[in-house]
Structure formats: C-alpha cells, structure tokens
C-alpha cells in the first residue's frame, strides 16, 4: 500500500516526466493560437478577482497591464533579463526592475521582447513560468510607491527575520514579503535571494514568530476538524487538545494505492529543515498558525495532505497555503479521533490506517487520556 522515501522520489520523477511530455505536446497549440508580436508575457497571480490567488501564464497586451496584480512580476522580468542577456539592460534599469517588488499596486510597463520561446519550467515551490525571451528595452511608466513601513526597514541595518516579522505584524501579506526578501532589500548584508528560498524563508520565519505567541495561549478544549480540496489536493486539518505540536503527512495517490512521507515538530520546534516536504510543510504550517492566532488557542495539529493523480505537475506552494487557509472555512463536526478518521475514509475512499500507525500525535498517551478529561 505504501513504499519507502526512495519510491516516493521515483514517483515524483515519473510525474515530472509525464508533465514535460504533456507540455511539449501542447507547445505548438500555444504558439499558434496567440500572436506573440508586441505582447507582454508575465506570470501573474490574480485575474478577474479570482478567489484563489494562483499562477497562470497568459499573453497580455500592454494596455492590459494596469489590470493585473504584479506582486509576482520579479519572477518573470528579472529571470528573463538575467537568464538571457544581462548586457542588454544597464544597471540603472535592473535596479528599477528590482524596485518593482516593493510596490503593492499594479505598475504599467512598456518593453520590447525578442527571441520569445515557450519553455515550461516548474517545481514544487515556485509558480510555473511559460513563455519567456530577451528584454531589449524597458520603461517603467509609473512611479513605484513604497509603503512607509517597508521604506523605513529596507534602509535600516536590521536582520531580515526581524524586518519580516515587523512588517507581518503591520499587516503585510506573506506573498508580498517573500518578494521583498527575494529582491534583496532586507537584512544587514542585502543580496538577492533565490525565489524558492525566499518563499520558504518567509513562511518559516513568520510561522515561528506566530508559534512563540501560540505557546502562551490556553489549550484548545475540544477536537476540531477542517477540510478543503483545490487543484486535486485534499487537506484535512485536525486540532487536538494539548500543547503545541505539529505533524504533517503528504500522501501521493498512485495506481496501486499511495506513497507517503511525514514531518513532525514538538513543542519547542525543530532544528532541521523539513526536507521530505520542503516548502509545502512551511506553507501549510503558517496557515495553521494564522488560524490558531485568530482564536487565541494552542493545540496539537495533525495535517493530512492527499495528492490525487490528477495533480500531474506542481504549481508552487501558494496553493498549499491557500488550500489550508480555506480549510478553516469548512469545519466538520466530530467528537473524537475515531470520527475524524471516519470522515477521512468517507471522503477519500482509501484506507490510510498505515499512516495513523506512524503518527506521533495519534500514538501518544497522555495522563488525561487515562482519566477522561
């Protein structure tokens, strides 16, 4: 029913291979359907006020730029510039592009793009990037408006984690802050940070700050359960009475059943990176801590992520974060862990009893379990 970590890795490689073949097969269709002359190609995150903020690659005319949310523009513009020919854009222009990440508002751009090509790139942390090319010239037609608190901290000699936590407390979204970090504006030794590292570092840093507060909250008094499905990813969140602990399972559906891995952290946290689940672990955890902060409770948290076969390529950890956030809008009434397991079995139609046997949280026996309180 399940296999080793090595088998799980092989399964992921197989999925990535199938993805590449499928994307190559539609390459002609993409290139033939869209007239690529004088068009701007970006990976944006919000179109038509879609409830789920997610990445898509879409051809857009220059006049449509103002309608887009550009908090993901650095991935498209800077990577295109640096990957193809940096000598064509002077240092002043590069710096202007870097400052785009500090804007919370859409920015109007005008540039010429040559050597356009369809190169589908993706991984588990970052949003997919599709059509790209060489930027010959670029003009930023709007002034970048930097929020006051951000402007102050990027000019102070303070550590990046301090800056992230201060800005988070002032209400800035995690997605925006990861862009600011990746663009090299935070920290004492300011430098560009790879996007995938920036996303995970932001989730981890702010999540840890939340957990410091959560440890001081009173314990949850009853079991709570939540669920949500998006992009063929099903999440079950079970909150159990007790002091803060966090455990997350990732199950990959296969023809023969499923493979799974596990990550866990005790009350005082973990000291190593969650390498089996990577950025998805920290994206889910920060969404959970946001909820616990909102109800001012601490709990033992069990997260089960079930990835269906239809999820044939990763779109980035944004979908994990949004999926878990939306789980807390869909509660399930259960009185004990047995009823929670029944809800999962009814939803998945799969026996995952082997997962429960490996759970740190579910095999624990606490003093209150013997006295019924």
ZIWOWO-V208400 format. One record per pair of residues at least 6 apart in sequence whose ideal C-beta (glycine too) atoms are under 6 Angstrom apart, sorted by the first residue. I is the first residue (numbers start at 0). J is the second residue. D is the distance in whole Angstrom. If there is no record, write none. Layout:
# ZIWOWO-V208400
i->[I | I]
j->[J | J]
d->[D | D]
This chain:
# ZIWOWO-V208400
i->[0 | 0 | 1 | 1 | 1 | 2 | 6 | 7 | 7 | 10 | 10 | 14 | 18 | 18 | 22 | 26 | 29 | 30 | 33 | 35 | 38 | 39 | 39 | 40 | 40 | 41 | 42 | 42 | 42 | 42 | 42 | 42 | 42 | 43 | 44 | 44 | 44 | 45 | 45 | 51 | 54 | 54 | 56 | 61 | 64 | 64 | 65 | 65 | 67 | 69 | 69 | 70 | 70 | 70 | 72 | 73 | 73 | 73 | 74 | 76 | 77 | 79 | 79 | 80 | 80 | 83 | 84 | 87 | 95 | 97 | 98 | 99 | 100 | 100 | 100 | 101 | 102 | 106 | 107 | 107 | 108 | 109 | 109 | 110 | 110 | 110 | 111 | 111 | 112 | 113 | 113 | 113 | 114 | 114 | 115 | 117 | 118 | 119 | 120 | 121 | 121 | 121 | 123 | 123 | 124 | 124 | 124 | 124 | 125 | 125 | 125 | 126 | 127 | 148 | 152 | 153 | 156 | 159 | 159 | 160 | 162 | 163 | 163 | 164 | 166 | 167 | 173 | 176 | 177 | 177 | 177 | 180 | 180 | 180 | 181 | 181 | 181 | 183 | 183 | 183 | 198 | 199 | 199 | 202 | 202 | 202 | 203 | 206 | 206 | 206 | 209 | 209 | 210 | 213 | 213 | 213 | 214 | 216 | 216 | 216 | 218 | 218 | 218 | 219 | 219 | 219 | 219 | 222 | 223 | 224 | 224 | 224 | 224 | 225 | 225 | 225 | 225 | 225 | 226 | 226 | 226 | 227 | 227 | 227 | 227 | 227 | 229 | 230 | 231 | 231 | 231 | 232 | 232 | 233 | 234 | 234 | 234 | 234 | 235 | 235 | 236 | 236 | 237 | 237 | 238 | 238 | 239 | 241 | 242 | 243 | 243 | 244 | 244 | 245 | 245 | 246 | 246 | 246 | 246 | 247 | 247 | 247 | 248 | 248 | 248 | 248 | 249 | 249 | 249 | 250 | 250 | 250 | 251 | 251 | 251 | 252 | 252 | 259 | 260 | 261 | 262 | 262 | 262 | 262 | 263 | 273 | 278 | 279 | 279 | 282 | 282 | 282 | 283 | 283 | 283 | 286 | 286 | 286 | 287 | 290 | 299 | 301 | 305 | 331 | 333 | 355]
j->[256 | 353 | 258 | 259 | 353 | 258 | 258 | 258 | 260 | 251 | 258 | 311 | 311 | 312 | 119 | 117 | 117 | 117 | 58 | 115 | 58 | 59 | 61 | 58 | 130 | 75 | 54 | 56 | 71 | 74 | 75 | 126 | 128 | 67 | 52 | 68 | 71 | 52 | 68 | 321 | 126 | 127 | 129 | 109 | 107 | 108 | 105 | 107 | 105 | 105 | 106 | 174 | 175 | 178 | 99 | 100 | 178 | 182 | 194 | 96 | 96 | 131 | 134 | 88 | 134 | 133 | 133 | 135 | 139 | 182 | 143 | 106 | 178 | 179 | 182 | 145 | 143 | 141 | 140 | 141 | 139 | 138 | 140 | 134 | 136 | 137 | 135 | 136 | 132 | 132 | 133 | 135 | 132 | 133 | 132 | 130 | 131 | 129 | 128 | 127 | 312 | 313 | 277 | 313 | 195 | 198 | 278 | 316 | 194 | 195 | 315 | 315 | 314 | 169 | 162 | 184 | 187 | 185 | 186 | 204 | 185 | 176 | 204 | 208 | 176 | 205 | 201 | 201 | 197 | 198 | 201 | 192 | 197 | 201 | 192 | 194 | 197 | 189 | 190 | 191 | 278 | 278 | 281 | 281 | 282 | 285 | 281 | 284 | 285 | 288 | 288 | 292 | 288 | 243 | 291 | 297 | 243 | 295 | 296 | 297 | 240 | 241 | 297 | 238 | 240 | 296 | 298 | 239 | 238 | 237 | 331 | 333 | 339 | 236 | 326 | 327 | 329 | 330 | 235 | 326 | 329 | 234 | 322 | 325 | 326 | 329 | 322 | 318 | 307 | 309 | 310 | 306 | 322 | 305 | 304 | 322 | 323 | 326 | 303 | 343 | 302 | 326 | 301 | 339 | 298 | 300 | 299 | 299 | 266 | 266 | 297 | 265 | 299 | 264 | 300 | 263 | 301 | 359 | 360 | 262 | 280 | 302 | 259 | 261 | 303 | 354 | 260 | 276 | 304 | 257 | 259 | 305 | 257 | 258 | 306 | 307 | 308 | 354 | 275 | 357 | 273 | 275 | 276 | 280 | 359 | 280 | 316 | 316 | 319 | 316 | 319 | 320 | 302 | 319 | 323 | 320 | 323 | 324 | 300 | 327 | 360 | 360 | 347 | 342 | 339 | 361]
d->[4 | 6 | 6 | 6 | 6 | 5 | 6 | 4 | 6 | 6 | 6 | 6 | 6 | 4 | 4 | 5 | 6 | 6 | 5 | 5 | 5 | 5 | 6 | 6 | 4 | 4 | 5 | 5 | 6 | 6 | 5 | 5 | 6 | 5 | 5 | 6 | 5 | 5 | 4 | 5 | 3 | 6 | 3 | 6 | 5 | 6 | 5 | 6 | 6 | 5 | 6 | 6 | 5 | 6 | 6 | 5 | 6 | 6 | 6 | 5 | 6 | 5 | 6 | 6 | 5 | 4 | 5 | 6 | 5 | 5 | 5 | 6 | 4 | 6 | 4 | 5 | 5 | 5 | 4 | 5 | 6 | 5 | 6 | 6 | 6 | 4 | 4 | 5 | 5 | 6 | 5 | 5 | 5 | 5 | 4 | 5 | 6 | 6 | 5 | 4 | 6 | 6 | 6 | 4 | 4 | 6 | 4 | 5 | 5 | 5 | 5 | 4 | 6 | 5 | 5 | 4 | 5 | 4 | 4 | 5 | 5 | 6 | 5 | 5 | 6 | 5 | 6 | 5 | 5 | 5 | 4 | 6 | 5 | 6 | 5 | 5 | 3 | 5 | 5 | 4 | 6 | 4 | 5 | 4 | 5 | 5 | 5 | 5 | 4 | 5 | 4 | 6 | 6 | 6 | 5 | 5 | 5 | 5 | 5 | 5 | 6 | 6 | 6 | 6 | 5 | 5 | 4 | 6 | 4 | 5 | 4 | 5 | 5 | 4 | 4 | 5 | 6 | 5 | 5 | 6 | 6 | 5 | 6 | 5 | 4 | 5 | 5 | 5 | 4 | 4 | 4 | 6 | 6 | 4 | 6 | 5 | 6 | 5 | 4 | 5 | 6 | 5 | 4 | 5 | 4 | 6 | 4 | 4 | 5 | 5 | 5 | 6 | 4 | 5 | 5 | 5 | 5 | 6 | 5 | 5 | 6 | 4 | 6 | 5 | 5 | 5 | 5 | 5 | 5 | 5 | 4 | 5 | 6 | 5 | 5 | 5 | 5 | 6 | 4 | 6 | 4 | 6 | 5 | 5 | 5 | 4 | 4 | 5 | 5 | 4 | 4 | 4 | 5 | 5 | 5 | 5 | 4 | 5 | 5 | 5 | 5 | 5 | 6 | 5 | 5 | 5]
